[in-house]
Amino acid sequence: MGLRLSHGEETRWLNEGLPPSEKEKGSGRPILHDSARGYLLCIHAAGCFQCLMVRKPRPKAEASRTGGGQVDPYGHGKNVLMAGSVSKASAIACVQRTDVFRLLIPVPETPD
């Protein structure tokens, strides 16, 4: 048993979101895969980079509007070319150099 401190180690993080409910699977909402629903992000060139929503249509007075005055039910920012459409489900990832402190525990060998 022991401790080890590593400096500047590359750490990767991936977030695919929660598992989709049965209701979400049947709703037509884009999902990442059967085990994760992913995130609906406006990631198109010159996009608004907002997290989008798939929701029931709202009255026109409450819905956000595109630059052309059209209703956008997904939550895009104004003047976004992709307003009025929902994107594919995506995962969020991050890669960063960080310090890692590990607790090392010996694992006994199992007989074959």
N, C-alpha and C positions, 0 to 999 in steps of 0.2 A: 504494500500500500504506500502511496506517496502523493505528493502534490507537484504540479508542473505549471509554470507560468510561461506562456508563449507571447512574444511581442510581434505585432504587425502581421498576424495571421489573417488570411483571407477568409471571411465569414460570409456565407450565403444564406439568405432568408427568402422564403416563398410563402405567399398567402393566397390560397385559392378560395377562401370564403367558407361559409358553413355548408353542410350538405343541403341539397334542395329538398323541400317538403314534397309530398305527393301532389299537393295542389299546384305547386310551382312547376313540377314536371309536366303536368297536364295543361298548364295555362298558355303554353306557347312562348313563355319568357325564355330568352336564350340562356342556356346553362353551360358551364365549362365541361363537366362530365357528370356521371351518375353520383359521384362521391362529393362533388363541390359545385356550388352554383356560380362561383366566380363573381366578378364585378363588371358592371356595365359602365364603361368609361368613354368619354368623348376624346379619342386619341388620334383623330384624323388631323392631317396637316392643317395648320391654322385653326385647330379646334379650341374648345373652351376648357378642356381638361377637367370637366366636372364629372362627378359620379352621377350617372343617370338613373332614373327610376322608371319602372313599368308599372303604371297605375291606371285605375279606372279614369275614363275621360272626365275632366272637370268642366264646369261652366266656363265659357269663353272669358268672362270677366276675371276669373281666378287664374287662368292658365298663363304661363309665360308666353311671350310672343317673340317671333323671329324678327329680324331686321325688316322683312317685307310685311310685317304685321300679321303673319300667319300664326295660328296657335301651335305651340310646341308642348305636347303632353309629357315629354321625357325629362325636361329640366335643363336643356342646353342653354348656354349663354346667348345673349343677343348677337346678331350678325354672324352666326356660325353657319357655314354652308351645309352642314349635315343636320341642321335643326329639323325636327319633325321625323327623324329616324332614330332607331336604337342601334347601338353597335353590337358586335359579338361579345360574348362573355370573355373576360380576361382575368389572368392572375396578376398579382402585384409581386415584384421581385426586387431585391436589393443586394448589392455586393459591396462590401466595405472591409477595409483593413482595421483590425481591432486587436486588443489584448485579450487572451483567453486564459482563464485559471481552471485547471482540470484536477479532479480527484481521481487518481489512478488506483484501481482495485484489481487484484489478480483474479482471473476467472479459472476455476479448476478445469482440467481437461476431462472430457467425458470418454468413457471407454467405447471403442467402436463395435 
